[in-house]
Amino acid sequence: EAGVTQSPTHLIKTRGQQATLRCSPISGHTSVYWYQQALGLGLQFLLWYDEGEERNRGNFPPRFSGRQFPNYSSELNVNALELEDSALYLCASTPRTYGYTFGSGTRLTVV
Amino acid sequence: AQSVTQPDIHITVSEGASLELRCNYSYGATPYLFWYVQSPGQGLQLLLKYFSGDTLVQGIKGFEAEFKRSQSSFNLRKPSVHWSDAAEYFCAVGPGGSQGNLIFGKGTKLSVKP
């Protein structure tokens, strides 16, 4: 069984640009969660998608947005990038019951 | 407010020694509790989880954790640490009875001395 796949592995952007991060969940998993892991801050919850709908959102500005596609894959968009957006972005998928499986993450660097 | 506290930022133990990583949580409802491990540059791997029932939970790689409701704690233990256990460990809490986002502690980095 393939795990959660995130792309790209690394992404370097300039301040003010937009970044798009992608996540493919495990087959059969309908929920996708996005977390930001910045140095020294632990994992901060960003967004939760289930069945194509945004179910919950963490305490992040609106320039962090995303969507979930009919095949349950998801993308995270970060607009107007700031230096402090540099972090590891982790995606996790779950089936209808509990059981997060995390991807290896996308390392976003804003310069 | 819902939160998870891991009081130890960094712990160093000798290989073969026992290990206990502390986790305290604050949560309004009955929580689901988790421990994850993260190796450098990798995602998180689930070690064990507690939903209900026996308060001593066994996980992978020889880890176990004990849920103590009166102390709002869910400490992770291992009787004998291996060098390959060096990693960062995260405790997390989530809403019981349904899906939802997890709240993570800031992590404890484990170093293992030979």
Interface residues (C-beta under 8 A of the other chain):
Chain A: V4 S31 Y33 Y35 G40 L41 G42 L43 F45 W48 D50 N56 G58 L90 A92 T94 R96 T97 Y98 G99 Y100 T101 F102 G103 S104 G105
Chain B: Y32 F34 Y36 G41 Q42 G43 L44 Q45 L46 K49 F51 F90 A92 G94 Q99 G100 N101 L102 I103 F104 G105 K106 G107
